[in-house]
Amino acid sequence: MSREAFQKLREIDSLLKMKIKALALVSEQDDRLSRLQSQKTDRLEQKDQDKKLYTQTQQNLFEMEKKLKTASQQKERLEQYSPDDPKLKELAQTIEELEMQGLDFITAIDEIELRLKDHDTFLTGVTKTIEEITGEAILIKQKHQQEADNLTLRINLCTEELPSQFQQTLTRLISKNLPQAPFTTIHNQACYFCRSSVSKIEESEIDTKFAIIHCKQCGRLFLPYTAVHA
């Protein structure tokens, strides 16, 4: 390839980096909304679990109260008709244990009610936040997506100016979606991106003969020093 063709690749490299940055800003807005939506979903799941726990704890309290009522009635009858019955002591202990369980259930219900209120407060806030930033995020996404689309057009135009035999190579490189860009340079006899070593012969062929050589490790195409620093 000629020096001019590699200089055109340098221009494409710059445009690709700009496009990647624009698309990253689009994704940033998606991630922003996704994080909030994820927080909302997680909190809804927590609320659902607490609602189930609340129902179960109320049921446990109801069943305990029935047992307490039965034990209290039995104790009253024994006290009235058999005051010396040894079961009275056992019933008194049972009643005391049931009353302690009841206090634990009531305490648990109070705590769950507080959590449910906290869930509702959080969900109201995060729902409002999602609604507020959704419109803003859409505008930002549209702006940067349009920028990325315009850059794509410029990249395509630049690609058309390259020698026909090299256009397919470039298309394959771009389709790999390599991080940052499909091009690299030689720095201290190594690929700038992956640090894979480059022989002096390869470096000379790239910089003086404008040979088309890819990095053996990451697959990026080496740009000659003179094209990058022209």
Phi and psi in degrees as GROMACS dihedral restraints (atoms count N, CA, C in turn):
[ dihedral_restraints ]
;  ai    aj    ak    al  type     phi  dphi    fc
    3     4     5     6     1   -88.0    20    10
    4     5     6     7     1   165.0    20    10
    6     7     8     9     1   -60.6    20    10
    7     8     9    10     1   -39.3    20    10
    9    10    11    12     1   -61.7    20    10
   10    11    12    13     1   -39.1    20    10
   12    13    14    15     1   -64.9    20    10
   13    14    15    16     1   -41.0    20    10
   15    16    17    18     1   -68.2    20    10
   16    17    18    19     1   -34.0    20    10
   18    19    20    21     1   -65.5    20    10
   19    20    21    22     1   -34.4    20    10
   21    22    23    24     1   -66.0    20    10
   22    23    24    25     1   -37.2    20    10
   24    25    26    27     1   -64.2    20    10
   25    26    27    28     1   -37.1    20    10
   27    28    29    30     1   -61.3    20    10
   28    29    30    31     1   -40.5    20    10
   30    31    32    33     1   -63.5    20    10
   31    32    33    34     1   -42.9    20    10
   33    34    35    36     1   -63.0    20    10
   34    35    36    37     1   -40.6    20    10
   36    37    38    39     1   -57.2    20    10
   37    38    39    40     1   -46.1    20    10
   39    40    41    42     1   -63.3    20    10
   40    41    42    43     1   -42.8    20    10
   42    43    44    45     1   -65.2    20    10
   43    44    45    46     1   -39.3    20    10
   45    46    47    48     1   -62.8    20    10
   46    47    48    49     1   -41.9    20    10
   48    49    50    51     1   -64.1    20    10
   49    50    51    52     1   -38.7    20    10
   51    52    53    54     1   -65.2    20    10
   52    53    54    55     1   -39.6    20    10
   54    55    56    57     1   -65.9    20    10
   55    56    57    58     1   -43.6    20    10
   57    58    59    60     1   -59.5    20    10
   58    59    60    61     1   -41.1    20    10
   60    61    62    63     1   -64.6    20    10
   61    62    63    64     1   -42.2    20    10
   63    64    65    66     1   -63.9    20    10
   64    65    66    67     1   -42.9    20    10
   66    67    68    69     1   -68.1    20    10
   67    68    69    70     1   -31.6    20    10
   69    70    71    72     1   -64.8    20    10
   70    71    72    73     1   -36.1    20    10
   72    73    74    75     1   -69.9    20    10
   73    74    75    76     1   -31.8    20    10
   75    76    77    78     1   -65.4    20    10
   76    77    78    79     1   -47.9    20    10
   78    79    80    81     1   -63.0    20    10
   79    80    81    82     1   -33.0    20    10
   81    82    83    84     1   -58.8    20    10
   82    83    84    85     1   -40.7    20    10
   84    85    86    87     1   -69.1    20    10
   85    86    87    88     1   -39.7    20    10
   87    88    89    90     1   -61.6    20    10
   88    89    90    91     1   -43.1    20    10
   90    91    92    93     1   -65.2    20    10
   91    92    93    94     1   -38.7    20    10
   93    94    95    96     1   -58.7    20    10
   94    95    96    97     1   -48.5    20    10
   96    97    98    99     1   -70.5    20    10
   97    98    99   100     1   -36.7    20    10
   99   100   101   102     1   -63.4    20    10
  100   101   102   103     1   -40.2    20    10
  102   103   104   105     1   -63.1    20    10
  103   104   105   106     1   -44.2    20    10
  105   106   107   108     1   -65.1    20    10
  106   107   108   109     1   -42.4    20    10
  108   109   110   111     1   -65.2    20    10
  109   110   111   112     1   -36.2    20    10
  111   112   113   114     1   -65.5    20    10
  112   113   114   115     1   -41.3    20    10
  114   115   116   117     1   -62.4    20    10
  115   116   117   118     1   -40.7    20    10
  117   118   119   120     1   -64.4    20    10
  118   119   120   121     1   -44.9    20    10
  120   121   122   123     1   -62.3    20    10
  121   122   123   124     1   -44.0    20    10
  123   124   125   126     1   -60.9    20    10
  124   125   126   127     1   -42.8    20    10
  126   127   128   129     1   -69.4    20    10
  127   128   129   130     1   -35.3    20    10
  129   130   131   132     1   -63.4    20    10
  130   131   132   133     1   -38.6    20    10
  132   133   134   135     1   -66.1    20    10
  133   134   135   136     1   -41.6    20    10
  135   136   137   138     1   -63.1    20    10
  136   137   138   139     1   -41.7    20    10
  138   139   140   141     1   -63.1    20    10
  139   140   141   142     1   -42.7    20    10
  141   142   143   144     1   -61.8    20    10
  142   143   144   145     1   -41.2    20    10
  144   145   146   147     1   -64.1    20    10
  145   146   147   148     1   -41.7    20    10
  147   148   149   150     1   -68.0    20    10
  148   149   150   151     1   -34.9    20    10
  150   151   152   153     1   -64.8    20    10
  151   152   153   154     1   -41.3    20    10
  153   154   155   156     1   -65.2    20    10
  154   155   156   157     1   -42.2    20    10
  156   157   158   159     1   -64.4    20    10
  157   158   159   160     1   -38.3    20    10
  159   160   161   162     1   -61.6    20    10
  160   161   162   163     1   -46.4    20    10
  162   163   164   165     1   -62.9    20    10
  163   164   165   166     1   -43.6    20    10
  165   166   167   168     1   -65.5    20    10
  166   167   168   169     1   -41.3    20    10
  168   169   170   171     1   -66.9    20    10
  169   170   171   172     1   -39.0    20    10
  171   172   173   174     1   -62.8    20    10
  172   173   174   175     1   -39.6    20    10
  174   175   176   177     1   -64.4    20    10
  175   176   177   178     1   -41.4    20    10
  177   178   179   180     1   -62.3    20    10
  178   179   180   181     1   -40.0    20    10
  180   181   182   183     1   -65.1    20    10
  181   182   183   184     1   -41.8    20    10
  183   184   185   186     1   -61.9    20    10
  184   185   186   187     1   -44.6    20    10
  186   187   188   189     1   -67.0    20    10
  187   188   189   190     1   -37.4    20    10
  189   190   191   192     1   -64.3    20    10
  190   191   192   193     1   -41.1    20    10
  192   193   194   195     1   -63.6    20    10
  193   194   195   196     1   -35.2    20    10
  195   196   197   198     1   -65.4    20    10
  196   197   198   199     1   -43.8    20    10
  198   199   200   201     1   -63.0    20    10
  199   200   201   202     1   -41.2    20    10
  201   202   203   204     1   -63.5    20    10
  202   203   204   205     1   -42.4    20    10
  204   205   206   207     1   -62.8    20    10
  205   206   207   208     1   -43.2    20    10
  207   208   209   210     1   -63.7    20    10
  208   209   210   211     1   -46.5    20    10
  210   211   212   213     1   -63.7    20    10
  211   212   213   214     1   -39.2    20    10
  213   214   215   216     1   -65.9    20    10
  214   215   216   217     1   -40.7    20    10
  216   217   218   219     1   -65.1    20    10
  217   218   219   220     1   -41.9    20    10
  219   220   221   222     1   -62.3    20    10
  220   221   222   223     1   -41.9    20    10
  222   223   224   225     1   -64.0    20    10
  223   224   225   226     1   -42.2    20    10
  225   226   227   228     1   -62.3    20    10
  226   227   228   229     1   -42.2    20    10
  228   229   230   231     1   -64.9    20    10
  229   230   231   232     1   -43.0    20    10
  231   232   233   234     1   -64.7    20    10
  232   233   234   235     1   -42.1    20    10
  234   235   236   237     1   -60.9    20    10
  235   236   237   238     1   -32.6    20    10
  237   238   239   240     1   -80.4    20    10
  238   239   240   241     1   -42.2    20    10
  240   241   242   243     1  -107.0    20    10
  241   242   243   244     1   -24.4    20    10
  243   244   245   246     1  -140.8    20    10
  244   245   246   247     1    69.2    20    10
  246   247   248   249     1   -61.8    20    10
  247   248   249   250     1   -17.9    20    10
  249   250   251   252     1   -98.4    20    10
  250   251   252   253     1     5.0    20    10
  252   253   254   255     1   -65.1    20    10
  253   254   255   256     1   125.8    20    10
  255   256   257   258     1   -62.7    20    10
  256   257   258   259     1   -17.0    20    10
  258   259   260   261     1   -68.2    20    10
  259   260   261   262     1   -17.9    20    10
  261   262   263   264     1   -60.2    20    10
  262   263   264   265     1   -41.9    20    10
  264   265   266   267     1   -64.3    20    10
  265   266   267   268     1   -41.3    20    10
  267   268   269   270     1   -63.9    20    10
  268   269   270   271     1   -41.6    20    10
  270   271   272   273     1   -66.0    20    10
  271   272   273   274     1   -38.6    20    10
  273   274   275   276     1   -62.2    20    10
  274   275   276   277     1   -41.1    20    10
  276   277   278   279     1   -66.2    20    10
  277   278   279   280     1   -41.4    20    10
  279   280   281   282     1   -61.2    20    10
  280   281   282   283     1   -44.3    20    10
  282   283   284   285     1   -61.7    20    10
  283   284   285   286     1   -41.7    20    10
  285   286   287   288     1   -63.6    20    10
  286   287   288   289     1   -42.9    20    10
  288   289   290   291     1   -64.9    20    10
  289   290   291   292     1   -40.7    20    10
  291   292   293   294     1   -66.0    20    10
  292   293   294   295     1   -37.8    20    10
  294   295   296   297     1   -65.4    20    10
  295   296   297   298     1   -37.8    20    10
  297   298   299   300     1   -66.3    20    10
  298   299   300   301     1   -41.1    20    10
  300   301   302   303     1   -60.5    20    10
  301   302   303   304     1   -41.2    20    10
  303   304   305   306     1   -60.7    20    10
  304   305   306   307     1   -41.9    20    10
  306   307   308   309     1   -63.2    20    10
  307   308   309   310     1   -39.5    20    10
  309   310   311   312     1   -64.0    20    10
  310   311   312   313     1   -42.1    20    10
  312   313   314   315     1   -64.2    20    10
  313   314   315   316     1   -42.1    20    10
  315   316   317   318     1   -64.3    20    10
  316   317   318   319     1   -42.0    20    10
  318   319   320   321     1   -62.5    20    10
  319   320   321   322     1   -43.6    20    10
  321   322   323   324     1   -63.2    20    10
  322   323   324   325     1   -41.0    20    10
  324   325   326   327     1   -62.7    20    10
  325   326   327   328     1   -42.5    20    10
  327   328   329   330     1   -61.0    20    10
  328   329   330   331     1   -42.7    20    10
  330   331   332   333     1   -65.7    20    10
  331   332   333   334     1   -40.3    20    10
  333   334   335   336     1   -66.3    20    10
  334   335   336   337     1   -40.0    20    10
  336   337   338   339     1   -60.4    20    10
  337   338   339   340     1   -39.5    20    10
  339   340   341   342     1   -64.6    20    10
  340   341   342   343     1   -40.9    20    10
  342   343   344   345     1   -65.5    20    10
  343   344   345   346     1   -40.2    20    10
  345   346   347   348     1   -62.5    20    10
  346   347   348   349     1   -39.1    20    10
  348   349   350   351     1   -65.6    20    10
  349   350   351   352     1   -40.0    20    10
  351   352   353   354     1   -65.1    20    10
  352   353   354   355     1   -40.3    20    10
  354   355   356   357     1   -59.1    20    10
  355   356   357   358     1   -46.3    20    10
  357   358   359   360     1   -63.6    20    10
  358   359   360   361     1   -40.4    20    10
  360   361   362   363     1   -63.0    20    10
  361   362   363   364     1   -45.9    20    10
  363   364   365   366     1   -63.3    20    10
  364   365   366   367     1   -46.3    20    10
  366   367   368   369     1   -64.2    20    10
  367   368   369   370     1   -37.3    20    10
  369   370   371   372     1   -62.7    20    10
  370   371   372   373     1   -44.1    20    10
  372   373   374   375     1   -66.5    20    10
  373   374   375   376     1   -47.0    20    10
  375   376   377   378     1   -69.8    20    10
  376   377   378   379     1   -34.4    20    10
  378   379   380   381     1   -63.7    20    10
  379   380   381   382     1   -42.5    20    10
  381   382   383   384     1   -63.7    20    10
  382   383   384   385     1   -42.5    20    10
  384   385   386   387     1   -62.5    20    10
  385   386   387   388     1   -44.1    20    10
  387   388   389   390     1   -60.2    20    10
  388   389   390   391     1   -43.5    20    10
  390   391   392   393     1   -63.6    20    10
  391   392   393   394     1   -39.1    20    10
  393   394   395   396     1   -68.6    20    10
  394   395   396   397     1   -41.5    20    10
  396   397   398   399     1   -91.0    20    10
  397   398   399   400     1   -12.8    20    10
  399   400   401   402     1   -59.6    20    10
  400   401   402   403     1   -48.0    20    10
  402   403   404   405     1   -62.4    20    10
  403   404   405   406     1   -42.0    20    10
  405   406   407   408     1   -63.2    20    10
  406   407   408   409     1   -42.9    20    10
  408   409   410   411     1   -64.7    20    10
  409   410   411   412     1   -38.1    20    10
  411   412   413   414     1   -61.5    20    10
  412   413   414   415     1   -43.3    20    10
  414   415   416   417     1   -64.8    20    10
  415   416   417   418     1   -42.3    20    10
  417   418   419   420     1   -64.6    20    10
  418   419   420   421     1   -43.0    20    10
  420   421   422   423     1   -62.3    20    10
  421   422   423   424     1   -43.5    20    10
  423   424   425   426     1   -61.8    20    10
  424   425   426   427     1   -40.7    20    10
  426   427   428   429     1   -61.5    20    10
  427   428   429   430     1   -51.0    20    10
  429   430   431   432     1   -75.4    20    10
  430   431   432   433     1   -29.8    20    10
  432   433   434   435     1   -67.5    20    10
  433   434   435   436     1   -38.9    20    10
  435   436   437   438     1   -63.9    20    10
  436   437   438   439     1   -39.0    20    10
  438   439   440   441     1   -62.7    20    10
  439   440   441   442     1   -43.6    20    10
  441   442   443   444     1   -64.6    20    10
  442   443   444   445     1   -39.6    20    10
  444   445   446   447     1   -64.7    20    10
  445   446   447   448     1   -41.6    20    10
  447   448   449   450     1   -63.4    20    10
  448   449   450   451     1   -39.7    20    10
  450   451   452   453     1   -66.1    20    10
  451   452   453   454     1   -36.1    20    10
  453   454   455   456     1   -60.5    20    10
  454   455   456   457     1   -42.8    20    10
  456   457   458   459     1   -61.2    20    10
  457   458   459   460     1   -43.1    20    10
  459   460   461   462     1   -65.6    20    10
  460   461   462   463     1   -38.7    20    10
  462   463   464   465     1   -63.6    20    10
  463   464   465   466     1   -42.5    20    10
  465   466   467   468     1   -63.1    20    10
  466   467   468   469     1   -40.7    20    10
  468   469   470   471     1   -64.5    20    10
  469   470   471   472     1   -42.4    20    10
  471   472   473   474     1   -64.5    20    10
  472   473   474   475     1   -38.8    20    10
  474   475   476   477     1   -62.6    20    10
  475   476   477   478     1   -38.9    20    10
  477   478   479   480     1   -64.7    20    10
  478   479   480   481     1   -21.5    20    10
  480   481   482   483     1   -84.5    20    10
  481   482   483   484     1    -8.5    20    10
  483   484   485   486     1   -80.1    20    10
  484   485   486   487     1   159.4    20    10
  486   487   488   489     1   -55.6    20    10
  487   488   489   490     1   138.0    20    10
  489   490   491   492     1   -56.4    20    10
  490   491   492   493     1   -36.1    20    10
  492   493   494   495     1   -68.6    20    10
  493   494   495   496     1   -17.8    20    10
  495   496   497   498     1   -99.3    20    10
  496   497   498   499     1   -14.6    20    10
  498   499   500   501     1   -62.1    20    10
  499   500   501   502     1   -38.9    20    10
  501   502   503   504     1   -66.0    20    10
  502   503   504   505     1   -38.9    20    10
  504   505   506   507     1   -60.4    20    10
  505   506   507   508     1   -44.3    20    10
  507   508   509   510     1   -65.3    20    10
  508   509   510   511     1   -42.5    20    10
  510   511   512   513     1   -59.7    20    10
  511   512   513   514     1   -42.3    20    10
  513   514   515   516     1   -64.6    20    10
  514   515   516   517     1   -40.3    20    10
  516   517   518   519     1   -61.7    20    10
  517   518   519   520     1   -47.9    20    10
  519   520   521   522     1   -63.7    20    10
  520   521   522   523     1   -36.9    20    10
  522   523   524   525     1   -66.1    20    10
  523   524   525   526     1   -18.8    20    10
  525   526   527   528     1   -73.1    20    10
  526   527   528   529     1   -15.5    20    10
  528   529   530   531     1    51.9    20    10
  529   530   531   532     1    47.1    20    10
  531   532   533   534     1   -65.8    20    10
  532   533   534   535     1   142.2    20    10
  534   535   536   537     1   -55.3    20    10
  535   536   537   538     1   134.3    20    10
  537   538   539   540     1    75.5    20    10
  538   539   540   541     1   -55.4    20    10
  540   541   542   543     1  -176.1    20    10
  541   542   543   544     1   159.3    20    10
  543   544   545   546     1   -85.2    20    10
  544   545   546   547     1     4.2    20    10
  546   547   548   549     1  -113.6    20    10
  547   548   549   550     1   156.5    20    10
  549   550   551   552     1  -145.5    20    10
  550   551   552   553     1   176.4    20    10
  552   553   554   555     1  -132.8    20    10
  553   554   555   556     1   170.3    20    10
  555   556   557   558     1   -96.3    20    10
  556   557   558   559     1   127.5    20    10
  558   559   560   561     1  -133.9    20    10
  559   560   561   562     1   117.0    20    10
  561   562   563   564     1    54.7    20    10
  562   563   564   565     1    47.1    20    10
  564   565   566   567     1    57.7    20    10
  565   566   567   568     1    36.6    20    10
  567   568   569   570     1  -151.2    20    10
  568   569   570   571     1   156.8    20    10
  570   571   572   573     1   -62.9    20    10
  571   572   573   574     1   132.3    20    10
  573   574   575   576     1   -61.0    20    10
  574   575   576   577     1   -33.9    20    10
  576   577   578   579     1   -85.8    20    10
  577   578   579   580     1   -54.2    20    10
  579   580   581   582     1  -102.4    20    10
  580   581   582   583     1    -5.1    20    10
  582   583   584   585     1    67.3    20    10
  583   584   585   586     1    16.9    20    10
  585   586   587   588     1   -68.9    20    10
  586   587   588   589     1   138.8    20    10
  588   589   590   591     1   -69.1    20    10
  589   590   591   592     1   149.2    20    10
  591   592   593   594     1  -126.5    20    10
  592   593   594   595     1   131.1    20    10
  594   595   596   597     1   -71.7    20    10
  595   596   597   598     1   158.5    20    10
  597   598   599   600     1   -63.2    20    10
  598   599   600   601     1   -34.2    20    10
  600   601   602   603     1   -64.5    20    10
  601   602   603   604     1   -45.9    20    10
  603   604   605   606     1   -62.8    20    10
  604   605   606   607     1   -42.3    20    10
  606   607   608   609     1   -61.5    20    10
  607   608   609   610     1   -40.9    20    10
  609   610   611   612     1   -66.4    20    10
  610   611   612   613     1   -42.0    20    10
  612   613   614   615     1   -64.7    20    10
  613   614   615   616     1   -36.4    20    10
  615   616   617   618     1   -70.4    20    10
  616   617   618   619     1   -45.0    20    10
  618   619   620   621     1   -83.2    20    10
  619   620   621   622     1   -28.3    20    10
  621   622   623   624     1  -108.0    20    10
  622   623   624   625     1   -31.5    20    10
  624   625   626   627     1  -106.3    20    10
  625   626   627   628     1    -2.2    20    10
  627   628   629   630     1    54.2    20    10
  628   629   630   631     1    44.5    20    10
  630   631   632   633     1   -73.5    20    10
  631   632   633   634     1   148.5    20    10
  633   634   635   636     1   -88.4    20    10
  634   635   636   637     1   101.6    20    10
  636   637   638   639     1  -129.7    20    10
  637   638   639   640     1   132.3    20    10
  639   640   641   642     1  -100.6    20    10
  640   641   642   643     1   151.3    20    10
  642   643   644   645     1   -66.3    20    10
  643   644   645   646     1   130.8    20    10
  645   646   647   648     1   -67.2    20    10
  646   647   648   649     1   -23.5    20    10
  648   649   650   651     1   -90.8    20    10
  649   650   651   652     1   -56.0    20    10
  651   652   653   654     1  -100.9    20    10
  652   653   654   655     1   -11.4    20    10
  654   655   656   657     1    83.9    20    10
  655   656   657   658     1    -0.3    20    10
  657   658   659   660     1   -72.3    20    10
  658   659   660   661     1   155.6    20    10
  660   661   662   663     1   -89.8    20    10
  661   662   663   664     1   132.0    20    10
  663   664   665   666     1   -76.8    20    10
  664   665   666   667     1   132.6    20    10
  666   667   668   669     1   -96.8    20    10
  667   668   669   670     1   134.2    20    10
  669   670   671   672     1   -62.9    20    10
  670   671   672   673     1   151.2    20    10
  672   673   674   675     1   -57.9    20    10
  673   674   675   676     1   -42.8    20    10
  675   676   677   678     1   -67.3    20    10
  676   677   678   679     1   -27.8    20    10
  678   679   680   681     1   -76.6    20    10
  679   680   681   682     1   -37.0    20    10
  681   682   683   684     1   -73.9    20    10
  682   683   684   685     1   -35.6    20    10
  684   685   686   687     1  -105.0    20    10
  685   686   687   688     1    15.6    20    10
